[in-house]
Every structure is written in structure tokens, then in C-alpha cells.
Amino acid sequence: MVRTMLASLRFRVLSLVVLTVVPILGLTVFTSIGQRAQQAVQVQQEELRLARLAALDQERVMEGTRQLLSTLAQLPAVHGGEGDTCSKLLAGIVQQNQLYANLGVISLEGIFSVALSPRQSRCMLEIAAIFSWWCRPTILR
């Protein structure tokens, strides 16, 4: 019976189909795994490129902010804390630069003198408190 089954045409055709399909399936799976690994490497490289671009952009923003603050510190209206003149100057800067939501002036003693946005004054007061705590040892020296 086993011999007749192995000798039958149906078994031979089925064996031929299986022997043909199995290598094709193996090759497909192998290629798919290779492509997936290659795509993972490409995604990782793209993420790294985007992270570097974001870091460069952040560095540019920080440098621009440092330059702006350095320039503002030299202006007599800001340095003296003149209320109306300083407010107008800061308002003009905020209007020209959409990067900044609010600007304010805090004295070395931690006194908050000028704010543009009353909504954000609470945040600025918290910054003033942190600033005064941080600068206190420097002022006492």
C-alpha cells in the first residue's frame, strides 16, 4: 500500500509542487528579514539626522537668545529698569521676534520690575524667586 501511494501520480505531482514552493517561500522569508533589518538601520539613521538637526536649531536659538540678552543688558532703559521706556522696548522686541512669548526685567535683588504679559507674570515671578535665591550668595560676597 505504501508502495502504491509513493508510485501514484498524485503523490509525485504533490511532491514536485512542495519541492518547488518550499525554496521560494524560504527565499521570500530570508529576503523579507534582510529588508526589515535594512529599513531599521535607515530609520535609525534618519532619527539620528533629525536629532542632530533639532540640536543645531536649539543651539542657534540659544545663541540668538544669549546675544539678545547681552545686548539688552547694555541698554540704559533696561539696565536702569525704566518702566515705560523699557516696556515699549521689550514689546517691540517680542512683536518682531515670535520666538519669545514674554520678556521681563529682574534686578539683582530679585525684584521683578517690567513684564509685558500679565498672564505670564506669575511664571516670571517664579523665575524671579529662583533667580534671587540663586544670586543671593553672589550678592552677599
Short mmCIF file of the C-alpha atoms (twelve columns), coordinates in Angstrom:
data_MODEL
# 
_entry.id   MODEL 
# 
loop_
_atom_site.group_PDB 
_atom_site.id 
_atom_site.type_symbol 
_atom_site.label_atom_id 
_atom_site.label_alt_id 
_atom_site.label_comp_id 
_atom_site.label_asym_id 
_atom_site.label_seq_id 
_atom_site.Cartn_x 
_atom_site.Cartn_y 
_atom_site.Cartn_z 
_atom_site.pdbx_PDB_model_num 
ATOM 1   C CA . MET A 1   0.000  0.000   0.000  1 
ATOM 2   C CA . VAL A 2   2.795  2.412   0.856  1 
ATOM 3   C CA . ARG A 3   4.466  1.466   -2.357 1 
ATOM 4   C CA . THR A 4   1.386  2.182   -4.421 1 
ATOM 5   C CA . MET A 5   0.980  5.534   -2.684 1 
ATOM 6   C CA . LEU A 6   4.589  6.535   -3.468 1 
ATOM 7   C CA . ALA A 7   4.174  5.408   -7.032 1 
ATOM 8   C CA . SER A 8   0.910  7.266   -7.623 1 
ATOM 9   C CA . LEU A 9   0.815  10.252  -9.949 1 
ATOM 10  C CA . ARG A 10  -0.963 12.390  -7.380 1 
ATOM 11  C CA . PHE A 11  1.851  11.933  -4.827 1 
ATOM 12  C CA . ARG A 12  4.538  12.670  -7.396 1 
ATOM 13  C CA . VAL A 13  2.869  15.897  -8.513 1 
ATOM 14  C CA . LEU A 14  2.277  16.995  -4.938 1 
ATOM 15  C CA . SER A 15  5.922  16.264  -4.065 1 
ATOM 16  C CA . LEU A 16  7.085  18.265  -7.078 1 
ATOM 17  C CA . VAL A 17  4.901  21.228  -6.061 1 
ATOM 18  C CA . VAL A 18  6.148  21.103  -2.461 1 
ATOM 19  C CA . LEU A 19  9.789  20.884  -3.578 1 
ATOM 20  C CA . THR A 20  9.225  23.884  -5.820 1 
ATOM 21  C CA . VAL A 21  7.310  26.073  -3.345 1 
ATOM 22  C CA . VAL A 22  9.409  25.499  -0.191 1 
ATOM 23  C CA . PRO A 23  12.627 27.095  -1.552 1 
ATOM 24  C CA . ILE A 24  10.628 30.034  -2.927 1 
ATOM 25  C CA . LEU A 25  8.991  30.575  0.478  1 
ATOM 26  C CA . GLY A 26  12.381 30.290  2.198  1 
ATOM 27  C CA . LEU A 27  13.910 32.841  -0.160 1 
ATOM 28  C CA . THR A 28  10.962 35.185  0.386  1 
ATOM 29  C CA . VAL A 29  11.265 34.971  4.174  1 
ATOM 30  C CA . PHE A 30  15.046 35.445  4.039  1 
ATOM 31  C CA . THR A 31  14.724 38.497  1.775  1 
ATOM 32  C CA . SER A 32  11.993 39.948  3.966  1 
ATOM 33  C CA . ILE A 33  14.147 39.627  7.077  1 
ATOM 34  C CA . GLY A 34  17.048 41.314  5.295  1 
ATOM 35  C CA . GLN A 35  14.863 44.177  4.082  1 
ATOM 36  C CA . ARG A 36  13.404 44.676  7.559  1 
ATOM 37  C CA . ALA A 37  16.896 44.908  9.064  1 
ATOM 38  C CA . GLN A 38  17.939 47.368  6.355  1 
ATOM 39  C CA . GLN A 39  14.849 49.503  6.973  1 
ATOM 40  C CA . ALA A 40  15.551 49.512  10.719 1 
ATOM 41  C CA . VAL A 41  19.064 50.828  10.049 1 
ATOM 42  C CA . GLN A 42  17.674 53.503  7.701  1 
ATOM 43  C CA . VAL A 43  15.082 54.591  10.264 1 
ATOM 44  C CA . GLN A 44  17.782 54.809  12.932 1 
ATOM 45  C CA . GLN A 45  19.973 56.923  10.650 1 
ATOM 46  C CA . GLU A 46  17.049 59.228  9.847  1 
ATOM 47  C CA . GLU A 47  16.242 59.620  13.554 1 
ATOM 48  C CA . LEU A 48  19.861 60.494  14.269 1 
ATOM 49  C CA . ARG A 49  19.877 63.042  11.443 1 
ATOM 50  C CA . LEU A 50  16.677 64.650  12.741 1 
ATOM 51  C CA . ALA A 51  18.029 64.729  16.302 1 
ATOM 52  C CA . ARG A 52  21.180 66.468  15.082 1 
ATOM 53  C CA . LEU A 53  19.120 68.993  13.129 1 
ATOM 54  C CA . ALA A 54  16.991 69.684  16.207 1 
ATOM 55  C CA . ALA A 55  20.124 70.099  18.333 1 
ATOM 56  C CA . LEU A 56  21.615 72.539  15.819 1 
ATOM 57  C CA . ASP A 57  18.374 74.506  15.727 1 
ATOM 58  C CA . GLN A 58  18.226 74.609  19.520 1 
ATOM 59  C CA . GLU A 59  21.844 75.728  19.652 1 
ATOM 60  C CA . ARG A 60  21.067 78.512  17.172 1 
ATOM 61  C CA . VAL A 61  18.089 79.654  19.256 1 
ATOM 62  C CA . MET A 62  20.160 79.615  22.443 1 
ATOM 63  C CA . GLU A 63  22.936 81.634  20.825 1 
ATOM 64  C CA . GLY A 64  20.454 84.181  19.470 1 
ATOM 65  C CA . THR A 65  18.824 84.477  22.891 1 
ATOM 66  C CA . ARG A 66  22.208 84.908  24.558 1 
ATOM 67  C CA . GLN A 67  23.099 87.685  22.127 1 
ATOM 68  C CA . LEU A 68  19.728 89.388  22.611 1 
ATOM 69  C CA . LEU A 69  20.004 89.290  26.397 1 
ATOM 70  C CA . SER A 70  23.593 90.506  26.276 1 
ATOM 71  C CA . THR A 71  22.554 93.429  24.098 1 
ATOM 72  C CA . LEU A 72  19.516 94.222  26.262 1 
ATOM 73  C CA . ALA A 73  21.664 94.257  29.398 1 
ATOM 74  C CA . GLN A 74  23.759 97.043  27.889 1 
ATOM 75  C CA . LEU A 75  20.810 99.341  27.123 1 
ATOM 76  C CA . PRO A 76  20.275 102.108 29.685 1 
ATOM 77  C CA . ALA A 77  16.463 101.734 29.649 1 
ATOM 78  C CA . VAL A 78  16.735 98.069  30.605 1 
ATOM 79  C CA . HIS A 79  19.716 98.429  32.893 1 
ATOM 80  C CA . GLY A 80  18.039 101.221 34.849 1 
ATOM 81  C CA . GLY A 81  14.679 99.469  34.874 1 
ATOM 82  C CA . GLU A 82  12.816 102.491 33.490 1 
ATOM 83  C CA . GLY A 83  9.248  101.197 33.408 1 
ATOM 84  C CA . ASP A 84  7.508  102.719 30.353 1 
ATOM 85  C CA . THR A 85  10.571 103.034 28.136 1 
ATOM 86  C CA . CYS A 86  11.687 99.505  28.963 1 
ATOM 87  C CA . SER A 87  8.195  98.082  28.434 1 
ATOM 88  C CA . LYS A 88  7.935  99.691  24.985 1 
ATOM 89  C CA . LEU A 89  11.370 98.397  24.034 1 
ATOM 90  C CA . LEU A 90  10.608 94.857  25.167 1 
ATOM 91  C CA . ALA A 91  7.181  94.936  23.490 1 
ATOM 92  C CA . GLY A 92  8.828  95.888  20.197 1 
ATOM 93  C CA . ILE A 93  11.293 93.019  20.518 1 
ATOM 94  C CA . VAL A 94  8.550  90.487  21.300 1 
ATOM 95  C CA . GLN A 95  6.479  91.777  18.380 1 
ATOM 96  C CA . GLN A 96  9.409  91.436  15.961 1 
ATOM 97  C CA . ASN A 97  10.510 88.028  17.273 1 
ATOM 98  C CA . GLN A 98  7.703  85.496  17.512 1 
ATOM 99  C CA . LEU A 99  10.213 83.201  19.189 1 
ATOM 100 C CA . TYR A 100 9.762  84.989  22.513 1 
ATOM 101 C CA . ALA A 101 6.415  84.904  24.322 1 
ATOM 102 C CA . ASN A 102 7.334  87.355  27.062 1 
ATOM 103 C CA . LEU A 103 10.256 89.405  28.271 1 
ATOM 104 C CA . GLY A 104 10.786 90.961  31.649 1 
ATOM 105 C CA . VAL A 105 13.407 92.616  33.800 1 
ATOM 106 C CA . ILE A 106 14.568 91.258  37.154 1 
ATOM 107 C CA . SER A 107 17.005 93.213  39.313 1 
ATOM 108 C CA . LEU A 108 19.982 91.625  41.050 1 
ATOM 109 C CA . GLU A 109 17.967 91.673  44.256 1 
ATOM 110 C CA . GLY A 110 15.304 89.562  42.561 1 
ATOM 111 C CA . ILE A 111 12.800 92.389  42.212 1 
ATOM 112 C CA . PHE A 112 10.616 91.948  39.157 1 
ATOM 113 C CA . SER A 113 10.124 95.341  37.529 1 
ATOM 114 C CA . VAL A 114 8.879  95.017  33.946 1 
ATOM 115 C CA . ALA A 115 6.583  92.418  32.351 1 
ATOM 116 C CA . LEU A 116 4.797  92.515  29.030 1 
ATOM 117 C CA . SER A 117 2.158  89.874  29.520 1 
ATOM 118 C CA . PRO A 118 0.167  89.907  32.775 1 
ATOM 119 C CA . ARG A 119 -0.912 86.304  32.102 1 
ATOM 120 C CA . GLN A 120 2.672  85.158  32.290 1 
ATOM 121 C CA . SER A 121 3.703  87.397  35.178 1 
ATOM 122 C CA . ARG A 122 3.198  84.509  37.639 1 
ATOM 123 C CA . CYS A 123 5.748  82.456  35.738 1 
ATOM 124 C CA . MET A 124 8.090  85.435  35.663 1 
ATOM 125 C CA . LEU A 125 7.646  85.905  39.425 1 
ATOM 126 C CA . GLU A 126 8.618  82.277  39.955 1 
ATOM 127 C CA . ILE A 127 11.679 82.826  37.796 1 
ATOM 128 C CA . ALA A 128 12.475 85.948  39.823 1 
ATOM 129 C CA . ALA A 129 12.253 83.936  43.045 1 
ATOM 130 C CA . ILE A 130 14.605 81.297  41.667 1 
ATOM 131 C CA . PHE A 131 16.937 83.994  40.343 1 
ATOM 132 C CA . SER A 132 17.082 85.822  43.668 1 
ATOM 133 C CA . TRP A 133 17.777 82.555  45.504 1 
ATOM 134 C CA . TRP A 134 20.494 81.654  43.013 1 
ATOM 135 C CA . CYS A 135 22.122 85.111  43.035 1 
ATOM 136 C CA . ARG A 136 21.924 85.669  46.806 1 
ATOM 137 C CA . PRO A 137 25.314 84.031  47.550 1 
ATOM 138 C CA . THR A 138 26.906 86.104  44.766 1 
ATOM 139 C CA . ILE A 139 25.412 89.367  46.093 1 
ATOM 140 C CA . LEU A 140 26.467 88.611  49.664 1 
ATOM 141 C CA . ARG A 141 30.111 88.058  48.712 1 
# 
